[in-house]
C-alpha cells in the first residue's frame, strides 16, 4: 500500500501541471524537489572521467525502509551533456537511489524490490551463451525528502560511480585459416561470476562460461576478442581456454588466469579501469602466453 501511495502521488504530480495552466499556481506541486549530480573520477581522480566513460544512466528509486521500487528513470547522453545529473519529484520519505551507467544492449535489469532486482547479460537470463557484458558502472546514495522540499528548497546529493566491469583483451596468433572464420579456434572464459544484485553484490558463484566473439585484426596479424566481464579479484578461479573449431573442439591450451596475472604482475584489485590483456601465440616450438607488446616495433611474420 505504501508503494502504491507513493507511485500514485508521483503520477498525479506529473499530470497536475497541465491542469494548473491559466489558474492560480500556488497550489500546484513544484516541477521537482530533488536534484542529484553524478560523479566518477576513475583511478587518477579526474572529474572529466564521467563524461568520457559513461554514456547513459539507468536510475531506480527504492523506498529505503521496505525496499519497494518507486521510480525508474533513464538519463541519456544528450541530457548528461547538459547537466551531469538529474532532477526528480519525490513525495516526502526516505529513499535509496541506485544507478547503473552504460546499461545498454548487453545488460538486463530484472525489475523487483531492492532485494529482488538483478543485473546480468540478457543471454544469462535466457540460458544462452554469454559473449560479453557492457562497460558497466554503479553508484548509489540515500536521501530523505522532507514535506517542505520544493524547487527553491530542494534536496541535493551526489551519486559517486565506481566500475562494475573488467576489460578483457585476448589475442591469438599463429593459427591457420584466418581467411575462413569457420576454421578459427573457439575462445572460452570459464569460472566467471555472471550476475549482480541491483547494488552490485555478486549473487552467483564463479561458475559461468563466456564465449567472446573473435574478430580478425589485420594490423596485429591476430585474432582478437575485446569484451567485458563482471568484476573478479586478483585471487580468482577464472580460466582462458582455446579450443579447436567444431565439431572436434579439442583443447589447444588452457590458462589459469590467477597464475598468469601473478606471473606478469597484473592486478585488478582496487582499480576502476581494470584490464587484463593476453597474447596466446602458437609456434613450431609450442605455445607462449605473454602480455602483448604492440609497440615493440618487431616485424611479425605473415600468418
Residue frames relative to the residue before (quaternion, step in Angstrom):
aa qw qx qy qz dx dy dz
X 1.0000 0.0000 0.0000 0.0000 0.00 0.00 0.00
X 0.6379 0.5327 -0.3275 0.4494 3.57 1.02 -0.83
X 0.6455 0.5133 -0.3129 0.4711 3.57 1.00 -0.88
X 0.6568 0.5154 -0.3126 0.4530 3.59 0.94 -0.91
X 0.6429 0.5346 -0.3221 0.4439 3.57 0.97 -0.86
X 0.6885 0.4700 -0.2883 0.4711 3.58 0.89 -0.91
X 0.6430 0.5209 -0.3268 0.4566 3.58 0.99 -0.79
X 0.6561 0.5005 -0.3093 0.4726 3.59 0.95 -0.86
X 0.6247 0.5435 -0.3359 0.4490 3.55 1.03 -0.78
X 0.6520 0.5045 -0.3101 0.4736 3.58 0.99 -0.84
X 0.6731 0.4958 -0.3024 0.4580 3.60 0.90 -0.90
X 0.6449 0.5090 -0.3224 0.4701 3.58 0.99 -0.80
X 0.6265 0.5428 -0.3306 0.4512 3.56 1.03 -0.80
X 0.6598 0.5084 -0.3102 0.4582 3.58 0.97 -0.84
X 0.7062 0.4670 -0.2660 0.4609 3.59 1.06 -0.69
X 0.5988 0.6433 -0.3522 0.3218 3.59 1.06 -0.66
X 0.6200 0.5820 -0.3878 0.3558 3.66 0.77 -0.81
X 0.6270 0.5387 -0.3562 0.4357 3.63 0.98 -0.73
X 0.6932 0.4718 -0.2774 0.4690 3.57 1.05 -0.70
X 0.6310 0.5426 -0.3274 0.4474 3.56 1.28 -0.24
X 0.4490 0.6985 -0.4557 0.3206 3.61 1.27 -0.13
X 0.8451 0.0930 -0.1228 0.5120 3.56 -1.00 0.98
X 0.6300 0.4815 -0.3593 0.4920 3.58 1.16 0.49
X 0.6786 -0.4377 0.3733 0.4567 3.55 -1.29 0.03
X 0.2938 -0.8046 0.4952 0.1449 3.59 -0.53 1.20
X 0.4590 0.7265 -0.4377 0.2646 3.59 1.20 -0.19
X 0.7188 0.4308 -0.2536 0.4831 3.59 1.11 -0.59
X 0.5284 0.6416 -0.4130 0.3724 3.58 1.25 -0.09
X 0.4971 -0.6424 0.4802 0.3310 3.62 -1.03 0.66
X 0.5637 -0.5817 0.4419 0.3855 3.61 -1.15 0.46
X 0.6000 -0.5700 0.4023 0.3915 3.62 -1.14 0.47
X 0.7787 -0.0834 0.0425 0.6204 3.57 1.18 -0.55
X 0.1604 -0.7884 0.5838 0.1088 3.55 -1.21 0.42
X 0.7150 0.3514 -0.2230 0.5618 3.56 1.33 0.12
X 0.0313 -0.7913 0.6106 -0.0106 3.57 -0.82 1.01
X 0.0532 -0.8115 0.5811 -0.0314 3.54 -0.62 1.19
X 0.1955 -0.7533 0.6148 0.1280 3.56 -1.05 0.77
X 0.3146 -0.7257 0.5838 0.1831 3.54 -1.28 0.52
X 0.0078 0.8031 -0.5957 0.0104 3.59 -1.04 0.72
X 0.1047 0.7452 -0.6556 0.0631 3.51 -1.27 0.63
X 0.0813 -0.8374 0.5404 0.0046 3.58 -0.63 1.10
X 0.4756 -0.7115 0.4258 0.2935 3.60 1.23 0.19
X 0.7449 -0.4024 0.3016 0.4384 3.53 -1.20 -0.57
X 0.7319 0.4036 -0.2279 0.4995 3.60 1.21 -0.40
X 0.4684 -0.7062 0.4234 0.3203 3.56 1.26 0.37
X 0.3536 0.7066 -0.5168 0.3295 3.55 0.82 1.10
X 0.3867 -0.7527 0.4798 0.2316 3.63 -0.41 1.15
X 0.6257 0.5634 -0.3408 0.4181 3.61 1.10 -0.63
X 0.4827 0.6864 -0.4352 0.3262 3.60 1.21 -0.21
X 0.5769 0.5868 -0.4015 0.4021 3.61 1.04 -0.57
X 0.7189 0.4378 -0.2668 0.4694 3.59 0.73 -1.01
X 0.6244 0.5446 -0.3361 0.4477 3.58 1.16 -0.54
X 0.8133 0.3439 -0.1261 0.4521 3.54 0.83 -1.02
X 0.7702 0.3397 -0.1742 0.5110 3.61 1.07 -0.58
X 0.1607 -0.8325 0.5296 0.0269 3.56 -0.61 1.22
X 0.8001 0.0026 -0.0154 0.5996 3.58 1.22 0.01
X 0.1899 -0.7836 0.5848 0.0896 3.57 -1.15 0.64
X 0.1740 -0.7365 0.6460 0.0996 3.54 -1.01 0.94
X 0.0979 -0.8242 0.5576 -0.0141 3.56 -0.50 1.27
X 0.0497 -0.7833 0.6197 0.0025 3.56 -0.99 0.91
X 0.1999 -0.7717 0.5970 0.0900 3.56 -0.90 1.02
X 0.0807 -0.7894 0.6083 0.0156 3.55 -0.88 1.03
X 0.4868 -0.5838 0.5503 0.3455 3.54 -1.23 0.50
X 0.4420 -0.7483 0.4222 0.2576 3.56 -0.58 1.15
X 0.6875 0.4990 -0.2999 0.4340 3.59 0.92 -0.81
X 0.8156 0.2782 -0.1306 0.4902 3.57 0.71 -1.05
X 0.4434 -0.7210 0.4334 0.3094 3.58 1.25 -0.32
X 0.4207 0.7116 -0.4773 0.2979 3.60 1.23 0.15
X 0.4679 -0.6592 0.5204 0.2751 3.53 -1.14 0.77
X 0.1856 -0.8248 0.5313 0.0544 3.58 -0.66 1.16
X 0.8204 -0.0482 0.1129 0.5585 3.58 0.86 -0.95
X 0.1278 -0.7475 0.6462 0.0854 3.57 -1.17 0.72
X 0.0608 0.7892 -0.6094 0.0450 3.57 -1.05 0.74
X 0.1949 -0.7548 0.6157 0.1146 3.56 -1.09 0.79
X 0.1407 -0.7736 0.6154 0.0554 3.56 -0.87 1.02
X 0.2436 -0.8083 0.5240 0.1126 3.58 -0.42 1.23
X 0.7254 -0.4668 0.2946 0.4113 3.56 -1.31 0.37
X 0.6405 0.5341 -0.3410 0.4338 3.61 0.90 -0.86
X 0.6685 0.4790 -0.2995 0.4838 3.59 0.99 -0.78
X 0.6346 0.5240 -0.3302 0.4623 3.60 1.03 -0.72
X 0.6221 0.5378 -0.3425 0.4544 3.59 1.08 -0.65
X 0.6731 0.4775 -0.2931 0.4827 3.58 1.11 -0.65
X 0.7808 -0.0611 0.0785 0.6168 3.56 1.01 -0.86
X 0.3104 -0.7765 0.5245 0.1601 3.55 -0.60 1.19
X 0.6730 0.3918 -0.3148 0.5426 3.50 0.51 1.29
X 0.3248 -0.7313 0.5526 0.2330 3.55 -1.15 -0.56
X 0.2940 -0.7257 0.5947 0.1823 3.54 -1.32 0.38
X 0.0719 -0.8073 0.5857 -0.0122 3.57 -0.94 0.94
X 0.2179 -0.6951 0.6472 0.2249 3.52 -1.33 0.26
X 0.0262 0.8005 -0.5946 0.0710 3.56 -0.67 1.17
X 0.4882 -0.6294 0.5093 0.3259 3.59 -1.01 0.73
X 0.6603 -0.4909 0.3714 0.4302 3.57 -1.21 0.39
X 0.4227 0.6910 -0.5060 0.2964 3.56 -0.92 0.91
X 0.4882 -0.6224 0.5240 0.3159 3.53 -1.39 0.00
X 0.0495 -0.8354 0.5454 -0.0469 3.55 -0.73 1.11
X 0.1922 -0.6972 0.6689 0.1719 3.50 -1.36 0.45
X 0.1313 -0.7985 0.5866 0.0325 3.55 -0.73 1.14
X 0.0603 -0.7955 0.6029 0.0061 3.58 -0.74 1.06
X 0.1184 -0.8005 0.5872 0.0195 3.55 -1.06 0.83
X 0.1210 -0.7551 0.6400 0.0750 3.53 -1.17 0.75
X 0.2407 -0.7717 0.5759 0.1216 3.53 -0.78 1.07
X 0.8488 0.1391 -0.1345 0.4921 3.57 -1.08 0.86
X 0.3304 0.7220 -0.5362 0.2864 3.59 0.99 0.77
X 0.1268 0.8326 -0.5161 0.1562 3.54 0.30 1.32
X 0.8651 -0.1212 0.0731 0.4813 3.59 -1.05 -0.79
X 0.7364 0.3993 -0.2352 0.4930 3.60 1.10 -0.61
X 0.6573 0.4446 -0.3211 0.5169 3.57 1.20 0.59
X 0.0752 -0.7552 0.6492 0.0512 3.54 -1.11 0.81
X 0.1496 -0.7642 0.6228 0.0757 3.57 -0.88 1.02
X 0.2500 -0.7783 0.5604 0.1332 3.57 -0.48 1.20
X 0.3959 -0.7309 0.5083 0.2249 3.58 -0.74 1.09
X 0.3242 0.7153 -0.5795 0.2177 3.50 -1.23 0.62
X 0.6997 -0.4038 0.3417 0.4802 3.54 -1.25 -0.32
X 0.7336 -0.4076 0.2978 0.4550 3.56 -1.31 0.07
X 0.7215 0.4295 -0.2521 0.4810 3.60 0.97 -0.77
X 0.7132 0.4778 -0.2531 0.4461 3.60 1.16 -0.52
X 0.5891 0.6138 -0.3762 0.3670 3.62 1.08 -0.60
X 0.1206 -0.8028 0.5838 0.0139 3.55 -1.07 0.84
X 0.1918 -0.7602 0.6135 0.0945 3.55 -1.28 0.55
X 0.2494 0.7553 -0.5712 0.2024 3.58 -0.76 1.06
X 0.6311 -0.4802 0.4223 0.4391 3.56 -1.32 -0.02
X 0.5924 -0.5953 0.3956 0.3718 3.63 -0.98 0.73
X 0.6304 0.5515 -0.3407 0.4271 3.60 1.00 -0.78
X 0.5970 0.5658 -0.3715 0.4307 3.59 1.08 -0.62
X 0.6799 0.4923 -0.2906 0.4593 3.57 0.92 -0.90
X 0.7025 0.4504 -0.2586 0.4866 3.59 1.16 -0.60
X 0.4604 -0.6846 0.4473 0.3453 3.58 1.24 -0.17
X 0.4966 0.6504 -0.4220 0.3902 3.58 1.21 0.53
X 0.6687 -0.4842 0.3687 0.4271 3.57 -1.31 0.07
X 0.2984 -0.7523 0.5662 0.1562 3.56 -0.88 1.01
X 0.2343 -0.7815 0.5647 0.1243 3.57 -0.87 0.97
X 0.7958 -0.1319 0.1571 0.5698 3.59 0.92 -0.89
X 0.3242 -0.6556 0.6238 0.2758 3.49 -1.44 0.05
X 0.5825 -0.5366 0.4557 0.4063 3.56 -1.29 0.08
X 0.5739 -0.5197 0.4840 0.4078 3.56 -1.41 0.06
X 0.0066 -0.8759 0.4818 -0.0252 3.57 0.49 1.21
X 0.0565 -0.7471 0.6615 0.0333 3.51 -1.26 0.71
X 0.1823 -0.8039 0.5622 0.0672 3.56 -1.10 0.73
X 0.0705 0.7806 -0.6200 0.0355 3.55 -1.16 0.69
X 0.0059 -0.7975 0.6033 0.0039 3.56 -1.20 0.50
X 0.0521 0.7740 -0.6308 -0.0173 3.54 -1.30 0.31
X 0.3398 -0.7005 0.5866 0.2229 3.54 -1.30 0.41
X 0.0027 -0.7911 0.6117 -0.0036 3.58 -1.00 0.81
X 0.2151 -0.7260 0.6336 0.1584 3.51 -1.34 0.41
X 0.1737 -0.7748 0.6025 0.0804 3.56 -0.77 1.06
X 0.2512 -0.7816 0.5497 0.1542 3.62 -0.51 1.12
X 0.6563 -0.5190 0.3662 0.4072 3.57 -1.23 0.27
X 0.6842 0.4985 -0.2842 0.4500 3.60 1.17 -0.50
X 0.4615 0.7063 -0.4494 0.2936 3.62 1.22 -0.11
X 0.1260 0.7579 -0.6335 0.0919 3.55 -1.04 0.90
X 0.7635 -0.3879 0.2345 0.4600 3.57 -1.26 0.01
X 0.7076 0.4409 -0.2746 0.4790 3.60 1.02 -0.71
X 0.7660 0.2387 -0.1523 0.5771 3.57 1.20 -0.49
X 0.1285 0.8660 -0.4724 0.1023 3.52 1.01 0.91
X 0.4885 -0.5951 0.5493 0.3249 3.50 -1.37 0.36
X 0.0819 -0.8010 0.5925 0.0255 3.59 -0.90 0.91
X 0.1241 0.7836 -0.6041 0.0750 3.53 -1.24 0.44
X 0.3074 -0.7258 0.5808 0.2035 3.55 -1.28 0.36
X 0.2159 -0.7580 0.6042 0.1174 3.54 -1.06 0.82
X 0.1761 -0.7956 0.5709 0.1004 3.62 -0.33 1.18
X 0.2808 -0.7674 0.5589 0.1410 3.56 -0.94 0.94
X 0.0831 -0.7535 0.6464 0.0863 3.52 -1.34 0.39
X 0.6123 -0.5758 0.3924 0.3737 3.55 -1.21 0.47
X 0.1527 -0.7805 0.6019 0.0725 3.55 -1.08 0.85
X 0.7089 0.3979 -0.2478 0.5270 3.59 1.24 0.30
X 0.2157 -0.7092 0.6423 0.1948 3.52 -1.41 0.09
X 0.3750 -0.7125 0.5501 0.2217 3.56 -0.95 0.92
X 0.0942 -0.7757 0.6230 0.0362 3.56 -0.97 0.92
X 0.0074 0.7796 -0.6256 0.0295 3.56 -0.92 0.96
X 0.0043 0.8106 -0.5799 0.0814 3.55 -0.32 1.34
X 0.0902 -0.7935 0.6016 0.0153 3.58 -0.83 1.05
X 0.1316 -0.7789 0.6112 0.0500 3.55 -1.08 0.82
X 0.0205 -0.7975 0.6025 -0.0249 3.58 -0.79 1.06
X 0.7571 0.4224 -0.2858 0.4082 3.50 -1.33 0.33
X 0.5278 0.6035 -0.4364 0.4083 3.59 1.14 0.50
X 0.4655 -0.6835 0.4929 0.2706 3.55 -1.18 0.57
X 0.8076 0.3509 -0.2171 0.4214 3.53 -1.34 0.30
X 0.1929 0.8207 -0.5204 0.1354 3.60 0.99 0.74
X 0.6254 0.5377 -0.3497 0.4443 3.59 1.17 -0.38
X 0.7204 0.3707 -0.2150 0.5454 3.59 1.29 -0.23
X 0.3232 -0.7862 0.4901 0.1930 3.63 -0.16 1.21
X 0.6105 0.5635 -0.3661 0.4192 3.61 1.09 -0.55
X 0.6751 0.4737 -0.2884 0.4865 3.59 1.26 -0.37
X 0.4814 0.6801 -0.4372 0.3385 3.59 1.25 -0.08
X 0.5201 -0.6090 0.4835 0.3534 3.59 -1.14 0.52
X 0.4181 -0.6743 0.5441 0.2730 3.55 -1.32 0.23
X 0.2373 -0.7721 0.5788 0.1124 3.55 -1.04 0.85
X 0.0351 -0.7878 0.6149 -0.0103 3.55 -0.93 0.97
X 0.1323 -0.7500 0.6421 0.0879 3.56 -1.04 0.82
X 0.1298 -0.8548 0.5021 0.0203 3.55 -0.30 1.28
X 0.8254 0.2774 -0.2099 0.4446 3.54 -1.39 0.34
X 0.3371 0.7162 -0.5263 0.3105 3.56 0.91 1.01
X 0.4278 -0.6523 0.5553 0.2885 3.56 -1.31 0.40
X 0.2164 -0.8690 0.4362 0.0885 3.63 -0.37 1.19
X 0.8123 0.2443 -0.0978 0.5205 3.63 1.14 -0.27
X 0.2037 -0.7360 0.6349 0.1169 3.53 -1.14 0.89
X 0.4164 -0.5706 0.5948 0.3837 3.49 -1.36 0.06
X 0.7309 -0.4525 0.2660 0.4362 3.60 -1.23 0.17
X 0.7036 0.4303 -0.2560 0.5043 3.62 1.25 -0.35
X 0.5765 -0.6510 0.3384 0.3596 3.57 1.23 0.59
X 0.4270 0.6405 -0.5130 0.3798 3.56 1.03 0.77
X 0.4800 -0.6531 0.4986 0.3072 3.58 -0.99 0.82
X 0.0739 -0.8244 0.5611 0.0098 3.59 -0.78 1.02
X 0.6939 0.3643 -0.2755 0.5567 3.58 1.28 0.15
X 0.5479 -0.6046 0.4489 0.3644 3.60 -1.15 0.44
X 0.5467 -0.5741 0.4874 0.3660 3.53 -1.32 0.28
X 0.3966 0.7328 -0.4599 0.3069 3.55 0.24 1.30
X 0.5425 0.6357 -0.3965 0.3800 3.59 1.27 0.01
X 0.2731 -0.7380 0.5950 0.1634 3.56 -1.23 0.60
X 0.1984 -0.7539 0.6172 0.1066 3.55 -0.98 0.95
X 0.1951 -0.7643 0.6074 0.0938 3.55 -1.21 0.67
X 0.0942 -0.8433 0.5268 0.0497 3.61 0.37 1.19
X 0.5077 -0.6539 0.4760 0.2967 3.54 -1.15 0.69
X 0.2807 -0.7359 0.5947 0.1609 3.55 -1.07 0.84
X 0.0596 -0.7664 0.6384 0.0386 3.54 -1.12 0.75
X 0.4887 -0.6461 0.4967 0.3116 3.55 -1.19 0.52
X 0.1245 -0.7702 0.6240 0.0437 3.55 -0.84 1.07
X 0.2448 -0.8148 0.5089 0.1307 3.56 -0.08 1.30
X 0.6077 0.5686 -0.3586 0.4229 3.58 1.08 -0.63
X 0.7472 0.3470 -0.1902 0.5339 3.57 1.01 -0.81
X 0.3257 -0.7654 0.4886 0.2634 3.58 1.32 -0.15
X 0.5899 0.5372 -0.3486 0.4919 3.52 0.95 0.99
X 0.4423 -0.5865 0.5786 0.3543 3.49 -1.39 0.06
X 0.1102 -0.8170 0.5656 0.0210 3.57 -0.93 0.88
X 0.0605 -0.7481 0.6594 0.0431 3.53 -1.18 0.75
X 0.0100 0.7854 -0.6162 0.0577 3.57 -0.52 1.22
X 0.1858 0.7929 -0.5353 0.2240 3.56 -0.41 1.24
X 0.3720 -0.7113 0.5510 0.2283 3.54 -1.34 0.14
X 0.1032 -0.7600 0.6376 0.0716 3.53 -1.24 0.62
X 0.5806 -0.5498 0.4498 0.3979 3.57 -1.27 0.23
X 0.6978 -0.5425 0.2784 0.3759 3.54 -1.15 0.67
X 0.0050 0.7324 -0.6805 -0.0222 3.50 -1.27 0.70
X 0.4944 -0.6630 0.4823 0.2888 3.58 -1.28 0.28
X 0.6851 -0.4307 0.3638 0.4614 3.55 -1.31 0.05
X 0.7074 0.3527 -0.2189 0.5721 3.56 1.05 -0.81
X 0.2329 0.7961 -0.5060 0.2367 3.56 0.06 1.32
X 0.4481 -0.6979 0.4896 0.2692 3.61 -1.23 0.37
X 0.3707 0.7850 -0.4469 0.2159 3.60 1.32 0.08
X 0.1275 -0.7787 0.6108 0.0655 3.57 -1.11 0.75
X 0.2082 -0.7327 0.6343 0.1317 3.54 -1.25 0.59
X 0.0040 -0.8265 0.5597 -0.0603 3.57 -0.54 1.19
X 0.1529 -0.7485 0.6392 0.0883 3.55 -1.02 0.90
X 0.0968 -0.8062 0.5835 0.0127 3.56 -0.80 1.07
X 0.5770 -0.5273 0.4880 0.3885 3.52 -1.32 0.36
X 0.5737 -0.5893 0.4189 0.3847 3.62 -1.07 0.53
X 0.6274 -0.5166 0.4204 0.4034 3.54 -1.29 0.39
X 0.5685 -0.1093 -0.8055 -0.1261 1.51 -2.25 1.08
X 0.5335 0.6701 -0.4083 0.3157 3.61 1.17 -0.33
X 0.0242 0.8627 -0.5036 -0.0398 3.56 0.83 -1.12
X 0.2436 0.7629 -0.5548 0.2257 3.57 1.00 0.77
X 0.5238 -0.6393 0.4639 0.3188 3.57 -1.09 0.71
X 0.2497 -0.7634 0.5806 0.1330 3.58 -0.82 1.05
X 0.7674 -0.1539 0.1112 0.6124 3.57 1.08 -0.80
X 0.1014 -0.7652 0.6330 0.0592 3.56 -1.17 0.69
X 0.1449 -0.8098 0.5679 0.0256 3.56 -0.81 1.06
X 0.3280 -0.6984 0.6045 0.1983 3.54 -1.01 0.91
X 0.3603 -0.7843 0.4560 0.2169 3.60 -0.31 1.22
X 0.6146 0.5492 -0.3602 0.4369 3.61 0.97 -0.72
X 0.6748 0.4819 -0.2958 0.4743 3.58 0.91 -0.90
X 0.6342 0.5272 -0.3279 0.4609 3.59 1.00 -0.82
X 0.6737 0.4905 -0.3015 0.4632 3.59 0.90 -0.90
X 0.6538 0.5084 -0.3168 0.4624 3.59 0.96 -0.83
X 0.6634 0.5162 -0.3021 0.4496 3.58 0.91 -0.90
X 0.7836 0.3316 -0.1568 0.5015 3.58 0.99 -0.83
X 0.4625 -0.7207 0.4191 0.3019 3.59 1.28 0.40
X 0.3601 0.6992 -0.5192 0.3345 3.56 0.93 0.98
X 0.0062 -0.8036 0.5945 -0.0268 3.56 -0.85 0.99
X 0.1695 -0.7664 0.6102 0.1076 3.55 -1.17 0.69
X 0.5081 0.6673 -0.4189 0.3480 3.59 1.22 -0.35
X 0.8470 0.1700 -0.1382 0.4843 3.55 -0.91 0.95
X 0.6233 0.5293 -0.3451 0.4606 3.59 1.25 0.07
X 0.4059 -0.6829 0.5492 0.2594 3.55 -1.06 0.78
X 0.7819 0.2701 -0.1375 0.5448 3.57 0.67 -1.14
X 0.0825 0.8305 -0.5383 0.1170 3.54 0.63 1.20
X 0.0286 0.7961 -0.6017 0.0572 3.55 -1.04 0.84
X 0.1303 -0.7521 0.6405 0.0840 3.53 -1.22 0.64
X 0.0743 -0.7848 0.6152 0.0103 3.55 -0.80 1.09
X 0.0179 0.7967 -0.6026 0.0423 3.56 -1.07 0.74
X 0.1452 -0.7548 0.6341 0.0846 3.54 -1.07 0.84
X 0.1023 -0.7680 0.6317 0.0257 3.55 -0.74 1.14
X 0.0156 0.8308 -0.5521 0.0685 3.57 -0.43 1.22
X 0.2218 -0.7698 0.5903 0.0983 3.53 -0.81 1.11
X 0.0109 0.7910 -0.6099 0.0481 3.57 -0.86 1.04
X 0.7015 -0.4349 0.3412 0.4498 3.56 -1.32 -0.02
X 0.6860 0.4868 -0.2747 0.4657 3.58 1.19 -0.52
X 0.7291 -0.3530 0.2426 0.5339 3.57 1.25 -0.16
X 0.5821 -0.5554 0.4453 0.3929 3.56 -1.03 -0.80
X 0.1510 -0.7739 0.6092 0.0852 3.56 -1.02 0.83
X 0.1755 -0.7592 0.6216 0.0799 3.56 -1.11 0.80
X 0.1574 0.8105 -0.5373 0.1724 3.59 -0.31 1.23
X 0.5386 -0.5318 0.5131 0.4047 3.53 -1.39 0.02
X 0.4292 -0.7109 0.4780 0.2865 3.64 -0.69 0.93
X 0.0871 -0.7633 0.6390 0.0374 3.54 -1.12 0.78
X 0.0834 -0.8421 0.5327 0.0105 3.55 0.08 1.31
X 0.6585 0.5115 -0.3162 0.4524 3.60 1.23 -0.15
X 0.4300 0.7400 -0.4413 0.2696 3.60 1.26 0.07
X 0.4189 -0.7229 0.4579 0.3038 3.56 1.19 -0.47
X 0.4464 0.6904 -0.4575 0.3388 3.57 1.28 0.07
X 0.3510 -0.7234 0.5544 0.2149 3.56 -0.97 0.86
X 0.2598 -0.7845 0.5473 0.1325 3.55 -0.58 1.16
X 0.4954 -0.6277 0.4951 0.3397 3.57 -1.07 0.60
X 0.5870 -0.5625 0.4373 0.3844 3.55 -1.19 0.49
X 0.1188 -0.7857 0.6033 0.0680 3.56 -1.07 0.74
